[in-house]
Amino acid sequence: MTERLNHKQTAAMFTLMVLAKAVSNTELKEAVGFTLDGQDRVRLNDLKLVDSRREGNRPFTHELTERGWAWCGEELGARTPPPPHPRSTLVPALYAMLAGFAEYLGQSGLRLVDVFGQPADLEHRIRAAYRKLTAAPGEWARLAELRPLLNGAPAKAVDEALQELSRSGRAHLIPESDRKALTGEDHEAAVRLGGEDNHLLALEEW
């Protein structure tokens, strides 16, 4: 991006990064004292950094996209001046601290999602990814297409979340019946359940 995000947009990005889940404007207001709306929301949506949804009269809900997570990683490590306005001695100090944090992540081989991602929110991320791949609950989605949408969630944690969804009856996992249609990605993304590899997922509800 050639133009920097403004102060509020940057604050919203880092807040969504730390919370690492879909956050309503009500929750955002309680957490940091502001909401993401108007031109700030529109810009982050247009740049595909934040996915915002609204159901009926409920407040908007916001979540970082994969591109949004990537932006946060780049911003932390860029060692660029902080976003414009308001001027404060705290903001430059915060950016210096973030740059050191990014350097530590690089040396340790960790990603932002490894630090801030919450296992309890993994089911939510699975559901969000499933909605992107299907038109309605009950439709089948390939796990090979779903896993890349989970912001780098560890494979073992995803397996356990999917197995729990299946055991509770909230989801169904089945093998691909046409074995010849399976790709290397399908085999790698499969979840072992019931003594066989399962490649397709259907959720009872979004």
For each residue, the residues with C-beta under 8 A, 3 or more apart:
1: 4 5 47 71
2:
3:
4: 1 10 80 83 84
5: 1 9 10 13 43 44 83
6: 9 10 40 83 84 85
7: 10 11 83 84 85 86 91
8: 11 12 34 40
9: 5 6 12 13 40 43 44 83
10: 4 5 6 7 13 14 75 82 83
11: 7 8 14 15 32 34
12: 8 9 15 16 28 34 36 40 44 50 62
13: 5 9 10 16 17 44 49 50 64 68 71 72 75
14: 10 11 17 18 72
15: 11 12 18 19 23 28 31 32
16: 12 13 19 20 23 50 62 63 64 68
17: 13 14 20 64 68 69 72 112 116
18: 14 15 116
19: 15 16 23 27 31 116
20: 16 17 64 113 116 117 118 121
21: 63 118 121 124 125
22: 53 61 62 63 124 128
23: 15 16 19 27 28 31 61 62 63
24: 27 28 58 59 60 61 62
25: 28 29 35 36 37 59 60 61 62
26: 29 30 59
27: 19 23 24 30 31
28: 12 15 23 24 25 31 32 34 35 36 62
29: 25 26 32 33 34 35
30: 26 27
31: 15 19 23 27 28
32: 11 15 28 29
33: 29
34: 8 11 12 28 29
35: 25 28 29 59 60
36: 12 25 28 40 41 44 50 52 60 62
37: 25 40 41 60
38: 41 42
39: 42 43
40: 6 8 9 12 36 37 43 44
41: 36 37 38 44 45 50 52 60 62
42: 38 39 45 46
43: 5 9 39 40 46 47
44: 5 9 12 13 36 40 41 47 49 50 52 62 68
45: 41 42 48 49 50 51 52
46: 42 43
47: 1 43 44 67
48: 45 65 67 68
49: 13 44 45 64 65 67 68 71
50: 12 13 16 36 41 44 45 62 63 64 65 68
51: 45 62 63 64 65 128
52: 36 41 44 45 60 61 62
53: 22 60 61
54: 58 59 60 61
55: 58
56:
57:
58: 24 54 55 61
59: 24 25 26 35 54
60: 24 25 35 36 37 41 52 53 54
61: 22 23 24 25 52 53 54 58
62: 12 16 22 23 24 25 28 36 41 44 50 51 52
63: 16 21 22 23 50 51 128
64: 13 16 17 20 49 50 51 68 69 72 151
65: 48 49 50 51 68 69
66: 69 70 149 151
67: 47 48 49 70 71
68: 13 16 17 44 48 49 50 64 65 71 72
69: 17 64 65 66 72 73 112 113 151 152
70: 66 67 73 74
71: 1 13 49 67 68 74 75
72: 13 14 17 64 68 69 75 76 112
73: 69 70 76 77 102 105 111 112
74: 70 71 77 78
75: 10 13 71 72 78 80 98
76: 72 73 98 99 101 102 105 112
77: 73 74 99 102 103 106
78: 74 75 99
79: 99
80: 4 75 95
81: 92 95
82: 10 91 92 94 95
83: 4 5 6 7 9 10 91
84: 4 6 7
85: 6 7
86: 7 91
87: 91
88: 91 92
89: 92 93
90: 93 94
91: 7 82 83 86 87 88 94 95
92: 81 82 88 89 95 96
93: 89 90 96 97
94: 82 90 91 97 98
95: 80 81 82 91 92 98 99
96: 92 93 99 100
97: 93 94 100 101
98: 75 76 94 95 101 102
99: 76 77 78 79 95 96 102 103
100: 96 97 103 104
101: 76 97 98 104 105
102: 73 76 77 98 99 105 106
103: 77 99 100 106 107
104: 100 101 107 108
105: 73 76 101 102 108 110 111 112 115
106: 77 102 103 109
107: 103 104
108: 104 105
109: 106
110: 105 114 115
111: 73 105 114 115 152
112: 17 69 72 73 76 105 115 116
113: 20 69 116 117 151 152 153
114: 110 111 117 152 154
115: 105 110 111 112
116: 17 18 19 20 112 113
117: 20 113 114 121 122 151 152 153
118: 20 21 121 122
119: 122 157 161
120: 123
121: 20 21 117 118 124 125
122: 117 118 119 125 126 150 153 157 158 161
123: 120 126 127 161 165
124: 21 22 121 127 128
125: 21 121 122 128 129 149 150 151 153
126: 122 123 129 130 146 150 158 161 162 165
127: 123 124 130 131 203 206
128: 22 51 63 124 125 131 132 149
129: 125 126 132 133 146 149 150
130: 126 127 133 134 141 146 201 203 206
131: 127 128 134 206
132: 128 129 149
133: 129 130 141 142 145 146 149
134: 130 131 137 139 140 141
135: 139
136: 139
137: 134 202 203 204 205 206
138: 202 203 204
139: 134 135 136 202
140: 134 174 200 201 202
141: 130 133 134 145 146 200 201 202
142: 133 145 146 186 189 199 200 201
143: 146 147 162 186 189 190 191 198 199 200 201
144: 147 183 185 186 188 189 199
145: 133 141 142 148 149
146: 126 129 130 133 141 142 143 149 150 189 201
147: 143 144 150 153 155 158 189
148: 145
149: 66 125 128 129 132 133 145 146
150: 122 125 126 129 146 147 153 158
151: 64 66 69 113 117 125
152: 69 111 113 114 117
153: 113 117 122 125 147 150 157 158
154: 114 157 158
155: 147 158 159
156: 159 160
157: 119 122 153 154 160 161
158: 122 126 147 150 153 154 155 161 162
159: 155 156 162 163 191 192
160: 156 157 163 164
161: 119 122 123 126 157 158 164 165
162: 126 143 158 159 165 166 171 173 191 193 201
163: 159 160 166 167 173 191 193
164: 160 161 167 168
165: 123 126 161 162 168 170 171 203
166: 162 163 169 170 171 172 173 193
167: 163 164
168: 164 165 171
169: 166 204
170: 165 166 203 204 205
171: 162 165 166 168 201 202 203 204
172: 166 201 202 204
173: 162 163 166 191 193 198 200 201
174: 140 198 199 200 202
175: 190 196 197 198 199 200
176: 179 181 182 186 199 200
177:
178: 181 182
179: 176 182
180:
181: 176 178
182: 176 178 179 186 187 199
183: 144 186 187
184: 187 188
185: 144 188 189
186: 142 143 144 176 182 183 189 190 199
187: 182 183 184 190 197
188: 144 184 185
189: 142 143 144 146 147 185 186 199
190: 143 175 186 187 197 198 199
191: 143 159 162 163 173 197 198
192: 159 195 196 197 198
193: 162 163 166 173 196 198
194: 198
195: 192
196: 175 192 193
197: 175 187 190 191 192
198: 143 173 174 175 190 191 192 193 194 201
199: 142 143 144 174 175 176 182 186 189 190
200: 140 141 142 143 173 174 175 176
201: 130 140 141 142 143 146 162 171 172 173 198
202: 137 138 139 140 141 171 172 174
203: 127 130 137 138 165 170 171 206
204: 137 138 169 170 171 172
205: 137 170
206: 127 130 131 137 203
